Amino acid sequence: MDAATRRARNLTLIGYLGILILLPIWIWFLSPPELLSQKATMIIWWLPALAPIRGLLLNKPFTFAWSGFLAVLYISQAITTLISSDKEQYLALIELLLACCWFAGAAMFSRWRGQELGLEIKKRKSDDSQTA
């Protein structure tokens, strides 16, 4: 694995694992939710983050690619919390930074590792009869 690809992987894992660590601490200790139970909040916010764990740890480019879409969920949640909650802004800022690391690292890793492995997205063949 190329050094740049390895750095992208590390950036992704720092962001991803940081989110996995931050969310339980946030929900259970630092700022428990007011409207939902802690268990329900954990299920809603933490469970989806567990979906890509195996593929990320096994360096699967496809998993890195689709996990970036999941990172957008946490980016949007962090931005919403930054705007709406004064007492949780510092937590939301940390979440935003971690989710952006996850997203950017996943995009770079999936592209570069895919190129190293010779993977590509197959393009549809254009049909000349449809262009007329």
N, CA, C and O atoms as CSV, one atom per row, in Angstrom:
chain,resi,resn,atom,element,x,y,z
A,1,MET,N,N,0.846,-1.171,0.000
A,1,MET,CA,C,0.000,0.000,0.000
A,1,MET,C,C,0.897,1.242,0.000
A,1,MET,O,O,1.848,1.341,0.775
A,2,ASP,N,N,0.576,2.167,-0.870
A,2,ASP,CA,C,1.324,3.407,-1.009
A,2,ASP,C,C,1.218,4.247,0.270
A,2,ASP,O,O,0.254,4.118,1.025
A,3,ALA,N,N,2.212,5.106,0.507
A,3,ALA,CA,C,2.223,5.918,1.731
A,3,ALA,C,C,1.029,6.873,1.787
A,3,ALA,O,O,0.433,7.049,2.850
A,4,ALA,N,N,0.676,7.484,0.668
A,4,ALA,CA,C,-0.474,8.401,0.651
A,4,ALA,C,C,-1.767,7.643,0.937
A,4,ALA,O,O,-2.643,8.140,1.645
A,5,THR,N,N,-1.878,6.452,0.390
A,5,THR,CA,C,-3.061,5.624,0.638
A,5,THR,C,C,-3.134,5.238,2.111
A,5,THR,O,O,-4.214,5.227,2.703
A,6,ARG,N,N,-1.995,4.925,2.692
A,6,ARG,CA,C,-1.950,4.567,4.114
A,6,ARG,C,C,-2.356,5.758,4.987
A,6,ARG,O,O,-3.067,5.593,5.979
A,7,ARG,N,N,-1.899,6.963,4.612
A,7,ARG,CA,C,-2.295,8.160,5.366
A,7,ARG,C,C,-3.796,8.409,5.253
A,7,ARG,O,O,-4.439,8.799,6.227
A,8,ALA,N,N,-4.353,8.184,4.064
A,8,ALA,CA,C,-5.802,8.347,3.883
A,8,ALA,C,C,-6.558,7.328,4.729
A,8,ALA,O,O,-7.589,7.650,5.321
A,9,ARG,N,N,-6.051,6.111,4.784
A,9,ARG,CA,C,-6.679,5.080,5.629
A,9,ARG,C,C,-6.634,5.495,7.091
A,9,ARG,O,O,-7.631,5.384,7.805
A,10,ASN,N,N,-5.475,5.976,7.535
A,10,ASN,CA,C,-5.335,6.393,8.929
A,10,ASN,C,C,-6.253,7.569,9.258
A,10,ASN,O,O,-6.844,7.616,10.337
A,11,LEU,N,N,-6.371,8.517,8.331
A,11,LEU,CA,C,-7.274,9.652,8.528
A,11,LEU,C,C,-8.714,9.172,8.672
A,11,LEU,O,O,-9.458,9.647,9.530
A,12,THR,N,N,-9.095,8.224,7.820
A,12,THR,CA,C,-10.444,7.661,7.897
A,12,THR,C,C,-10.677,6.990,9.240
A,12,THR,O,O,-11.695,7.226,9.890
A,13,LEU,N,N,-9.740,6.158,9.651
A,13,LEU,CA,C,-9.913,5.419,10.903
A,13,LEU,C,C,-9.891,6.329,12.126
A,13,LEU,O,O,-10.593,6.067,13.102
A,14,ILE,N,N,-9.097,7.391,12.085
A,14,ILE,CA,C,-9.107,8.355,13.191
A,14,ILE,C,C,-10.490,8.983,13.305
A,14,ILE,O,O,-11.054,9.067,14.397
A,15,GLY,N,N,-11.031,9.422,12.178
A,15,GLY,CA,C,-12.362,10.024,12.199
A,15,GLY,C,C,-13.438,9.035,12.592
A,15,GLY,O,O,-14.295,9.333,13.424
A,16,TYR,N,N,-13.392,7.856,11.993
A,16,TYR,CA,C,-14.423,6.840,12.244
A,16,TYR,C,C,-14.396,6.350,13.692
A,16,TYR,O,O,-15.420,6.357,14.376
A,17,LEU,N,N,-13.227,5.926,14.150
A,17,LEU,CA,C,-13.121,5.419,15.521
A,17,LEU,C,C,-13.360,6.531,16.539
A,17,LEU,O,O,-13.883,6.288,17.627
A,18,GLY,N,N,-12.973,7.749,16.177
A,18,GLY,CA,C,-13.266,8.890,17.046
A,18,GLY,C,C,-14.758,9.089,17.236
A,18,GLY,O,O,-15.216,9.367,18.345
A,19,ILE,N,N,-15.524,8.947,16.149
A,19,ILE,CA,C,-16.989,9.039,16.234
A,19,ILE,C,C,-17.528,7.906,17.113
A,19,ILE,O,O,-18.394,8.131,17.959
A,20,LEU,N,N,-17.014,6.693,16.910
A,20,LEU,CA,C,-17.480,5.554,17.716
A,20,LEU,C,C,-17.211,5.749,19.208
A,20,LEU,O,O,-17.982,5.281,20.046
A,21,ILE,N,N,-16.135,6.431,19.535
A,21,ILE,CA,C,-15.806,6.687,20.937
A,21,ILE,C,C,-16.573,7.899,21.466
A,21,ILE,O,O,-17.065,7.882,22.594
A,22,LEU,N,N,-16.673,8.945,20.653
A,22,LEU,CA,C,-17.316,10.186,21.093
A,22,LEU,C,C,-18.800,10.015,21.391
A,22,LEU,O,O,-19.288,10.515,22.405
A,23,LEU,N,N,-19.518,9.320,20.526
A,23,LEU,CA,C,-20.972,9.240,20.683
A,23,LEU,C,C,-21.420,8.647,22.022
A,23,LEU,O,O,-22.265,9.250,22.682
A,24,PRO,N,N,-20.901,7.507,22.451
A,24,PRO,CA,C,-21.336,6.992,23.762
A,24,PRO,C,C,-20.972,7.921,24.926
A,24,PRO,O,O,-21.752,8.088,25.863
A,25,ILE,N,N,-19.788,8.516,24.856
A,25,ILE,CA,C,-19.383,9.439,25.920
A,25,ILE,C,C,-20.321,10.641,25.947
A,25,ILE,O,O,-20.744,11.082,27.016
A,26,TRP,N,N,-20.642,11.165,24.774
A,26,TRP,CA,C,-21.543,12.308,24.652
A,26,TRP,C,C,-22.926,11.960,25.213
A,26,TRP,O,O,-23.484,12.699,26.024
A,27,ILE,N,N,-23.464,10.828,24.770
A,27,ILE,CA,C,-24.842,10.455,25.115
A,27,ILE,C,C,-24.980,10.021,26.575
A,27,ILE,O,O,-25.973,10.356,27.221
A,28,TRP,N,N,-24.009,9.288,27.100
A,28,TRP,CA,C,-24.152,8.734,28.453
A,28,TRP,C,C,-23.627,9.649,29.555
A,28,TRP,O,O,-24.156,9.634,30.666
A,29,PHE,N,N,-22.586,10.452,29.265
A,29,PHE,CA,C,-21.933,11.187,30.346
A,29,PHE,C,C,-21.947,12.706,30.192
A,29,PHE,O,O,-22.329,13.414,31.123
A,30,LEU,N,N,-21.538,13.212,29.037
A,30,LEU,CA,C,-21.331,14.652,28.903
A,30,LEU,C,C,-22.612,15.454,28.732
A,30,LEU,O,O,-22.756,16.530,29.313
A,31,SER,N,N,-23.537,14.938,27.941
A,31,SER,CA,C,-24.781,15.668,27.696
A,31,SER,C,C,-25.897,14.689,27.351
A,31,SER,O,O,-26.250,14.536,26.182
A,32,PRO,N,N,-26.451,14.031,28.357
A,32,PRO,CA,C,-27.530,13.068,28.097
A,32,PRO,C,C,-28.718,13.737,27.400
A,32,PRO,O,O,-29.022,14.899,27.670
A,33,PRO,N,N,-29.382,13.015,26.515
A,33,PRO,CA,C,-30.513,13.594,25.781
A,33,PRO,C,C,-31.680,13.924,26.707
A,33,PRO,O,O,-31.898,13.266,27.725
A,34,GLU,N,N,-32.420,14.962,26.326
A,34,GLU,CA,C,-33.551,15.398,27.147
A,34,GLU,C,C,-34.868,14.783,26.680
A,34,GLU,O,O,-35.749,14.521,27.499
A,35,LEU,N,N,-35.012,14.550,25.379
A,35,LEU,CA,C,-36.292,14.093,24.842
A,35,LEU,C,C,-36.401,12.576,24.713
A,35,LEU,O,O,-37.481,12.018,24.908
A,36,LEU,N,N,-35.316,11.913,24.392
A,36,LEU,CA,C,-35.315,10.456,24.227
A,36,LEU,C,C,-34.512,9.810,25.348
A,36,LEU,O,O,-33.729,10.469,26.034
A,37,SER,N,N,-34.719,8.528,25.518
A,37,SER,CA,C,-33.892,7.809,26.487
A,37,SER,C,C,-32.479,7.661,25.926
A,37,SER,O,O,-32.261,7.773,24.719
A,38,GLN,N,N,-31.548,7.414,26.803
A,38,GLN,CA,C,-30.166,7.234,26.368
A,38,GLN,C,C,-30.030,6.005,25.473
A,38,GLN,O,O,-29.280,6.027,24.497
A,39,LYS,N,N,-30.747,4.942,25.797
A,39,LYS,CA,C,-30.674,3.725,24.984
A,39,LYS,C,C,-31.196,3.969,23.575
A,39,LYS,O,O,-30.575,3.546,22.600
A,40,ALA,N,N,-32.328,4.645,23.464
A,40,ALA,CA,C,-32.898,4.933,22.143
A,40,ALA,C,C,-31.965,5.826,21.333
A,40,ALA,O,O,-31.785,5.616,20.134
A,41,THR,N,N,-31.381,6.807,21.980
A,41,THR,CA,C,-30.447,7.698,21.296
A,41,THR,C,C,-29.216,6.934,20.827
A,41,THR,O,O,-28.723,7.167,19.723
A,42,MET,N,N,-28.721,6.031,21.651
A,42,MET,CA,C,-27.571,5.208,21.251
A,42,MET,C,C,-27.902,4.353,20.040
A,42,MET,O,O,-27.092,4.234,19.121
A,43,ILE,N,N,-29.077,3.763,20.035
A,43,ILE,CA,C,-29.475,2.925,18.896
A,43,ILE,C,C,-29.558,3.763,17.627
A,43,ILE,O,O,-29.090,3.342,16.569
A,44,ILE,N,N,-30.148,4.939,17.731
A,44,ILE,CA,C,-30.334,5.795,16.556
A,44,ILE,C,C,-29.002,6.301,16.012
A,44,ILE,O,O,-28.805,6.316,14.797
A,45,TRP,N,N,-28.079,6.717,16.887
A,45,TRP,CA,C,-26.850,7.357,16.430
A,45,TRP,C,C,-25.633,6.446,16.370
A,45,TRP,O,O,-24.734,6.682,15.563
A,46,TRP,N,N,-25.581,5.426,17.192
A,46,TRP,CA,C,-24.375,4.611,17.246
A,46,TRP,C,C,-24.470,3.368,16.380
A,46,TRP,O,O,-23.485,2.970,15.759
A,47,LEU,N,N,-25.640,2.752,16.329
A,47,LEU,CA,C,-25.813,1.509,15.578
A,47,LEU,C,C,-25.465,1.648,14.089
A,47,LEU,O,O,-24.766,0.784,13.560
A,48,PRO,N,N,-25.920,2.696,13.393
A,48,PRO,CA,C,-25.537,2.817,11.977
A,48,PRO,C,C,-24.025,2.926,11.771
A,48,PRO,O,O,-23.498,2.480,10.752
A,49,ALA,N,N,-23.338,3.517,12.735
A,49,ALA,CA,C,-21.889,3.676,12.607
A,49,ALA,C,C,-21.150,2.347,12.682
A,49,ALA,O,O,-20.003,2.256,12.246
A,50,LEU,N,N,-21.783,1.327,13.223
A,50,LEU,CA,C,-21.132,0.019,13.322
A,50,LEU,C,C,-21.146,-0.752,12.000
A,50,LEU,O,O,-20.379,-1.699,11.828
A,51,ALA,N,N,-22.004,-0.356,11.076
A,51,ALA,CA,C,-22.160,-1.103,9.820
A,51,ALA,C,C,-20.855,-1.283,9.033
A,51,ALA,O,O,-20.594,-2.394,8.571
A,52,PRO,N,N,-20.026,-0.253,8.858
A,52,PRO,CA,C,-18.830,-0.446,8.024
A,52,PRO,C,C,-17.583,-0.920,8.761
A,52,PRO,O,O,-16.512,-0.974,8.157
A,53,ILE,N,N,-17.681,-1.259,10.022
A,53,ILE,CA,C,-16.468,-1.511,10.815
A,53,ILE,C,C,-15.597,-2.630,10.231
A,53,ILE,O,O,-14.376,-2.488,10.173
A,54,ARG,N,N,-16.196,-3.715,9.807
A,54,ARG,CA,C,-15.413,-4.854,9.292
A,54,ARG,C,C,-14.667,-4.478,8.012
A,54,ARG,O,O,-13.472,-4.743,7.880
A,55,GLY,N,N,-15.378,-3.864,7.080
A,55,GLY,CA,C,-14.753,-3.486,5.813
A,55,GLY,C,C,-13.675,-2.430,5.973
A,55,GLY,O,O,-12.673,-2.451,5.258
A,56,LEU,N,N,-13.873,-1.504,6.908
A,56,LEU,CA,C,-12.852,-0.480,7.136
A,56,LEU,C,C,-11.596,-1.094,7.736
A,56,LEU,O,O,-10.483,-0.736,7.353
A,57,LEU,N,N,-11.768,-2.006,8.665
A,57,LEU,CA,C,-10.600,-2.635,9.286
A,57,LEU,C,C,-9.883,-3.587,8.331
A,57,LEU,O,O,-8.695,-3.859,8.502
A,58,LEU,N,N,-10.605,-4.097,7.320
A,58,LEU,CA,C,-10.004,-4.999,6.331
A,58,LEU,C,C,-9.569,-4.276,5.053
A,58,LEU,O,O,-9.200,-4.919,4.070
A,59,ASN,N,N,-9.612,-2.943,5.068
A,59,ASN,CA,C,-9.145,-2.115,3.941
A,59,ASN,C,C,-9.897,-2.370,2.641
A,59,ASN,O,O,-9.278,-2.428,1.579
A,60,LYS,N,N,-11.190,-2.520,2.701
A,60,LYS,CA,C,-12.005,-2.749,1.506
A,60,LYS,C,C,-12.358,-1.402,0.873
A,60,LYS,O,O,-13.084,-0.619,1.485
A,61,PRO,N,N,-11.866,-1.110,-0.337
A,61,PRO,CA,C,-12.136,0.194,-0.960
A,61,PRO,C,C,-13.623,0.495,-1.114
A,61,PRO,O,O,-14.043,1.639,-0.937
A,62,PHE,N,N,-14.423,-0.518,-1.443
A,62,PHE,CA,C,-15.853,-0.286,-1.621
A,62,PHE,C,C,-16.502,0.142,-0.304
A,62,PHE,O,O,-17.367,1.019,-0.295
A,63,THR,N,N,-16.092,-0.468,0.800
A,63,THR,CA,C,-16.635,-0.087,2.106
A,63,THR,C,C,-16.229,1.337,2.465
A,63,THR,O,O,-17.032,2.098,3.005
A,64,PHE,N,N,-14.985,1.697,2.164
A,64,PHE,CA,C,-14.552,3.068,2.413
A,64,PHE,C,C,-15.408,4.041,1.606
A,64,PHE,O,O,-15.784,5.103,2.103
A,65,ALA,N,N,-15.712,3.678,0.368
A,65,ALA,CA,C,-16.501,4.561,-0.496
A,65,ALA,C,C,-17.901,4.782,0.062
A,65,ALA,O,O,-18.333,5.928,0.194
A,66,TRP,N,N,-18.618,3.716,0.391
A,66,TRP,CA,C,-19.991,3.920,0.861
A,66,TRP,C,C,-20.046,4.423,2.293
A,66,TRP,O,O,-21.033,5.042,2.688
A,67,SER,N,N,-19.011,4.171,3.077
A,67,SER,CA,C,-19.037,4.693,4.451
A,67,SER,C,C,-18.941,6.214,4.469
A,67,SER,O,O,-19.345,6.859,5.436
A,68,GLY,N,N,-18.406,6.778,3.396
A,68,GLY,CA,C,-18.382,8.234,3.286
A,68,GLY,C,C,-19.777,8.831,3.298
A,68,GLY,O,O,-19.994,9.915,3.839
A,69,PHE,N,N,-20.724,8.115,2.696
A,69,PHE,CA,C,-22.115,8.584,2.730
A,69,PHE,C,C,-22.652,8.565,4.161
A,69,PHE,O,O,-23.428,9.436,4.553
A,70,LEU,N,N,-22.238,7.583,4.920
A,70,LEU,CA,C,-22.648,7.506,6.319
A,70,LEU,C,C,-22.021,8.650,7.125
A,70,LEU,O,O,-22.645,9.190,8.038
A,71,ALA,N,N,-20.794,9.010,6.781
A,71,ALA,CA,C,-20.132,10.127,7.469
A,71,ALA,C,C,-20.909,11.425,7.282
A,71,ALA,O,O,-20.914,12.283,8.165
A,72,VAL,N,N,-21.567,11.568,6.130
A,72,VAL,CA,C,-22.357,12.776,5.872
A,72,VAL,C,C,-23.496,12.901,6.881
A,72,VAL,O,O,-23.868,14.013,7.256
A,73,LEU,N,N,-24.046,11.786,7.318
A,73,LEU,CA,C,-25.088,11.808,8.354
A,73,LEU,C,C,-24.562,12.484,9.622
A,73,LEU,O,O,-25.249,13.312,10.221
A,74,TYR,N,N,-23.359,12.132,10.019
A,74,TYR,CA,C,-22.775,12.701,11.230
A,74,TYR,C,C,-22.327,14.146,11.010
A,74,TYR,O,O,-22.356,14.949,11.943
A,75,ILE,N,N,-21.918,14.479,9.804
A,75,ILE,CA,C,-21.600,15.876,9.484
A,75,ILE,C,C,-22.852,16.738,9.615
A,75,ILE,O,O,-22.816,17.806,10.225
A,76,SER,N,N,-23.952,16.270,9.041
A,76,SER,CA,C,-25.190,17.055,9.108
A,76,SER,C,C,-25.714,17.151,10.540
A,76,SER,O,O,-26.233,18.194,10.939
A,77,GLN,N,N,-25.585,16.087,11.307
A,77,GLN,CA,C,-26.015,16.126,12.705
A,77,GLN,C,C,-25.161,17.107,13.498
A,77,GLN,O,O,-25.678,17.836,14.344
A,78,ALA,N,N,-23.868,17.129,13.235
A,78,ALA,CA,C,-22.976,18.052,13.944
A,78,ALA,C,C,-23.296,19.503,13.593
A,78,ALA,O,O,-23.321,20.364,14.472
A,79,ILE,N,N,-23.540,19.773,12.322
A,79,ILE,CA,C,-23.881,21.138,11.911
A,79,ILE,C,C,-25.202,21.573,12.541
A,79,ILE,O,O,-25.329,22.704,13.010
A,80,THR,N,N,-26.177,20.677,12.550
A,80,THR,CA,C,-27.466,20.990,13.174
A,80,THR,C,C,-27.290,21.297,14.658
A,80,THR,O,O,-27.887,22.245,15.169
A,81,THR,N,N,-26.486,20.512,15.343
A,81,THR,CA,C,-26.253,20.735,16.769
A,81,THR,C,C,-25.471,22.023,17.002
A,81,THR,O,O,-25.735,22.739,17.969
A,82,LEU,N,N,-24.516,22.327,16.132
A,82,LEU,CA,C,-23.773,23.581,16.248
A,82,LEU,C,C,-24.709,24.783,16.187
A,82,LEU,O,O,-24.540,25.758,16.919
A,83,ILE,N,N,-25.693,24.697,15.305
A,83,ILE,CA,C,-26.624,25.808,15.116
A,83,ILE,C,C,-27.646,25.886,16.240
A,83,ILE,O,O,-28.019,26.979,16.666
A,84,SER,N,N,-28.099,24.744,16.721
A,84,SER,CA,C,-29.271,24.736,17.602
A,84,SER,C,C,-28.985,24.639,19.102
A,84,SER,O,O,-29.859,24.969,19.904
A,85,SER,N,N,-27.813,24.205,19.500
A,85,SER,CA,C,-27.578,23.960,20.927
A,85,SER,C,C,-26.313,24.668,21.406
A,85,SER,O,O,-25.205,24.349,20.976
A,86,ASP,N,N,-26.497,25.619,22.289
A,86,ASP,CA,C,-25.345,26.345,22.828
A,86,ASP,C,C,-24.489,25.476,23.744
A,86,ASP,O,O,-23.262,25.577,23.731
A,87,LYS,N,N,-25.128,24.631,24.531
A,87,LYS,CA,C,-24.370,23.860,25.526
A,87,LYS,C,C,-23.621,22.674,24.920
A,87,LYS,O,O,-22.733,22.118,25.567
A,88,GLU,N,N,-23.958,22.275,23.696
A,88,GLU,CA,C,-23.290,21.127,23.069
A,88,GLU,C,C,-22.411,21.521,21.886
A,88,GLU,O,O,-22.001,20.659,21.109
A,89,GLN,N,N,-22.120,22.800,21.742
A,89,GLN,CA,C,-21.355,23.243,20.581
A,89,GLN,C,C,-19.954,22.640,20.530
A,89,GLN,O,O,-19.482,22.272,19.454
A,90,TYR,N,N,-19.295,22.537,21.658
A,90,TYR,CA,C,-17.943,21.972,21.659
A,90,TYR,C,C,-17.961,20.499,21.245
A,90,TYR,O,O,-17.054,20.043,20.548
A,91,LEU,N,N,-18.972,19.760,21.661
A,91,LEU,CA,C,-19.091,18.354,21.254
A,91,LEU,C,C,-19.408,18.252,19.766
A,91,LEU,O,O,-18.872,17.394,19.065
A,92,ALA,N,N,-20.278,19.131,19.294
A,92,ALA,CA,C,-20.640,19.126,17.878
A,92,ALA,C,C,-19.442,19.490,17.009
A,92,ALA,O,O,-19.281,18.942,15.919
A,93,LEU,N,N,-18.608,20.401,17.476
A,93,LEU,CA,C,-17.416,20.776,16.719
A,93,LEU,C,C,-16.442,19.601,16.623
A,93,LEU,O,O,-15.860,19.355,15.566
A,94,ILE,N,N,-16.269,18.889,17.716
A,94,ILE,CA,C,-15.414,17.694,17.700
A,94,ILE,C,C,-15.990,16.657,16.741
A,94,ILE,O,O,-15.261,16.063,15.946
A,95,GLU,N,N,-17.302,16.443,16.820
A,95,GLU,CA,C,-17.949,15.482,15.918
A,95,GLU,C,C,-17.790,15.906,14.463
A,95,GLU,O,O,-17.542,15.069,13.596
A,96,LEU,N,N,-17.931,17.194,14.194
A,96,LEU,CA,C,-17.786,17.699,12.825
A,96,LEU,C,C,-16.375,17.451,12.299
A,96,LEU,O,O,-16.204,17.006,11.164
A,97,LEU,N,N,-15.379,17.735,13.108
A,97,LEU,CA,C,-13.993,17.502,12.686
A,97,LEU,C,C,-13.724,16.017,12.434
A,97,LEU,O,O,-13.095,15.657,11.439
A,98,LEU,N,N,-14.196,15.167,13.328
A,98,LEU,CA,C,-13.999,13.724,13.158
A,98,LEU,C,C,-14.728,13.201,11.923
A,98,LEU,O,O,-14.169,12.412,11.161
A,99,ALA,N,N,-15.964,13.632,11.722
A,99,ALA,CA,C,-16.740,13.165,10.572
A,99,ALA,C,C,-16.140,13.667,9.259
A,99,ALA,O,O,-16.168,12.954,8.256
A,100,CYS,N,N,-15.599,14.884,9.254
A,100,CYS,CA,C,-14.940,15.394,8.042
A,100,CYS,C,C,-13.662,14.613,7.745
A,100,CYS,O,O,-13.352,14.350,6.583
A,101,CYS,N,N,-12.920,14.241,8.790
A,101,CYS,CA,C,-11.741,13.384,8.594
A,101,CYS,C,C,-12.158,12.047,8.006
A,101,CYS,O,O,-11.534,11.552,7.067
A,102,TRP,N,N,-13.202,11.472,8.554
A,102,TRP,CA,C,-13.735,10.198,8.063
A,102,TRP,C,C,-14.124,10.325,6.592
A,102,TRP,O,O,-13.729,9.497,5.772
A,103,PHE,N,N,-14.887,11.345,6.261
A,103,PHE,CA,C,-15.381,11.528,4.897
A,103,PHE,C,C,-14.239,11.741,3.902
A,103,PHE,O,O,-14.167,11.064,2.876
A,104,ALA,N,N,-13.351,12.685,4.212
A,104,ALA,CA,C,-12.257,13.002,3.292
A,104,ALA,C,C,-11.303,11.820,3.143
A,104,ALA,O,O,-10.901,11.480,2.030
A,105,GLY,N,N,-10.943,11.199,4.255
A,105,GLY,CA,C,-10.045,10.048,4.200
A,105,GLY,C,C,-10.638,8.889,3.428
A,105,GLY,O,O,-9.937,8.223,2.665
A,106,ALA,N,N,-11.931,8.643,3.620
A,106,ALA,CA,C,-12.595,7.542,2.913
A,106,ALA,C,C,-12.627,7.792,1.413
A,106,ALA,O,O,-12.422,6.869,0.626
A,107,ALA,N,N,-12.883,9.028,1.013
A,107,ALA,CA,C,-12.912,9.355,-0.417
A,107,ALA,C,C,-11.533,9.156,-1.049
A,107,ALA,O,O,-11.415,8.573,-2.127
A,108,MET,N,N,-10.500,9.642,-0.372
A,108,MET,CA,C,-9.146,9.495,-0.908
A,108,MET,C,C,-8.716,8.032,-0.928
A,108,MET,O,O,-8.173,7.555,-1.923
A,109,PHE,N,N,-8.959,7.322,0.175
A,109,PHE,CA,C,-8.538,5.923,0.245
A,109,PHE,C,C,-9.225,5.089,-0.821
A,109,PHE,O,O,-8.564,4.312,-1.510
A,110,SER,N,N,-10.527,5.231,-0.972
A,110,SER,CA,C,-11.243,4.384,-1.932
A,110,SER,C,C,-10.752,4.641,-3.354
A,110,SER,O,O,-10.647,3.709,-4.152
A,111,ARG,N,N,-10.458,5.873,-3.669
A,111,ARG,CA,C,-9.951,6.180,-5.010
A,111,ARG,C,C,-8.543,5.612,-5.213
A,111,ARG,O,O,-8.286,4.900,-6.184
A,112,TRP,N,N,-7.643,5.931,-4.294
A,112,TRP,CA,C,-6.256,5.521,-4.459
A,112,TRP,C,C,-6.072,4.017,-4.322
A,112,TRP,O,O,-5.324,3.417,-5.094
A,113,ARG,N,N,-6.728,3.407,-3.370
A,113,ARG,CA,C,-6.598,1.954,-3.193
A,113,ARG,C,C,-7.246,1.223,-4.360
A,113,ARG,O,O,-6.741,0.193,-4.807
A,114,GLY,N,N,-8.357,1.745,-4.850
A,114,GLY,CA,C,-8.992,1.162,-6.028
A,114,GLY,C,C,-8.068,1.201,-7.233
A,114,GLY,O,O,-8.003,0.241,-8.001
A,115,GLN,N,N,-7.352,2.310,-7.404
A,115,GLN,CA,C,-6.394,2.411,-8.506
A,115,GLN,C,C,-5.239,1.427,-8.318
A,115,GLN,O,O,-4.798,0.798,-9.280
A,116,GLU,N,N,-4.754,1.293,-7.096
A,116,GLU,CA,C,-3.667,0.347,-6.823
A,116,GLU,C,C,-4.077,-1.086,-7.135
A,116,GLU,O,O,-3.269,-1.877,-7.621
A,117,LEU,N,N,-5.331,-1.417,-6.854
A,117,LEU,CA,C,-5.827,-2.778,-7.076
A,117,LEU,C,C,-6.363,-2.987,-8.487
A,117,LEU,O,O,-6.750,-4.100,-8.845
A,118,GLY,N,N,-6.387,-1.934,-9.284
A,118,GLY,CA,C,-6.897,-2.048,-10.649
A,118,GLY,C,C,-8.409,-2.109,-10.731
A,118,GLY,O,O,-8.957,-2.589,-11.723
A,119,LEU,N,N,-9.086,-1.632,-9.707
A,119,LEU,CA,C,-10.550,-1.623,-9.721
A,119,LEU,C,C,-11.033,-0.390,-10.468
A,119,LEU,O,O,-10.399,0.665,-10.428
A,120,GLU,N,N,-12.145,-0.532,-11.138
A,120,GLU,CA,C,-12.713,0.617,-11.839
A,120,GLU,C,C,-14.218,0.453,-11.954
A,120,GLU,O,O,-14.754,-0.652,-11.877
A,121,ILE,N,N,-14.873,1.572,-12.136
A,121,ILE,CA,C,-16.314,1.554,-12.354
A,121,ILE,C,C,-16.535,1.353,-13.845
A,121,ILE,O,O,-16.022,2.113,-14.667
A,122,LYS,N,N,-17.291,0.342,-14.182
A,122,LYS,CA,C,-17.542,0.050,-15.586
A,122,LYS,C,C,-18.496,1.088,-16.158
A,122,LYS,O,O,-19.539,1.388,-15.576
A,123,LYS,N,N,-18.117,1.631,-17.312
A,123,LYS,CA,C,-18.944,2.633,-17.969
A,123,LYS,C,C,-19.882,1.950,-18.950
A,123,LYS,O,O,-19.526,0.961,-19.590
A,124,ARG,N,N,-21.088,2.499,-19.056
A,124,ARG,CA,C,-22.037,1.976,-20.030
A,124,ARG,C,C,-21.539,2.275,-21.426
A,124,ARG,O,O,-21.037,3.364,-21.705
A,125,LYS,N,N,-21.685,1.297,-22.294
A,125,LYS,CA,C,-21.308,1.513,-23.685
A,125,LYS,C,C,-22.400,2.329,-24.349
A,125,LYS,O,O,-23.588,2.035,-24.209
A,126,SER,N,N,-21.985,3.351,-25.071
A,126,SER,CA,C,-22.984,4.180,-25.749
A,126,SER,C,C,-23.450,3.476,-27.015
A,126,SER,O,O,-22.658,2.863,-27.731
A,127,ASP,N,N,-24.721,3.573,-27.272
A,127,ASP,CA,C,-25.330,2.954,-28.441
A,127,ASP,C,C,-25.547,4.048,-29.480
A,127,ASP,O,O,-26.272,5.010,-29.228
A,128,ASP,N,N,-24.913,3.902,-30.661
A,128,ASP,CA,C,-25.001,4.928,-31.696
A,128,ASP,C,C,-26.421,5.139,-32.186
A,128,ASP,O,O,-26.756,6.235,-32.634
A,129,SER,N,N,-27.262,4.119,-32.114
A,129,SER,CA,C,-28.635,4.248,-32.603
A,129,SER,C,C,-29.464,5.160,-31.700
A,129,SER,O,O,-30.475,5.703,-32.146
A,130,GLN,N,N,-29.062,5.336,-30.455
A,130,GLN,CA,C,-29.820,6.187,-29.541
A,130,GLN,C,C,-29.478,7.659,-29.706
A,130,GLN,O,O,-30.251,8.519,-29.284
A,131,THR,N,N,-28.345,7.965,-30.305
A,131,THR,CA,C,-27.937,9.357,-30.436
A,131,THR,C,C,-28.627,10.061,-31.588
A,131,THR,O,O,-28.660,11.291,-31.612
A,132,ALA,N,N,-29.174,9.334,-32.536
A,132,ALA,CA,C,-29.797,9.955,-33.714
A,132,ALA,C,C,-31.170,10.471,-33.445
A,132,ALA,O,O,-31.811,11.017,-34.343
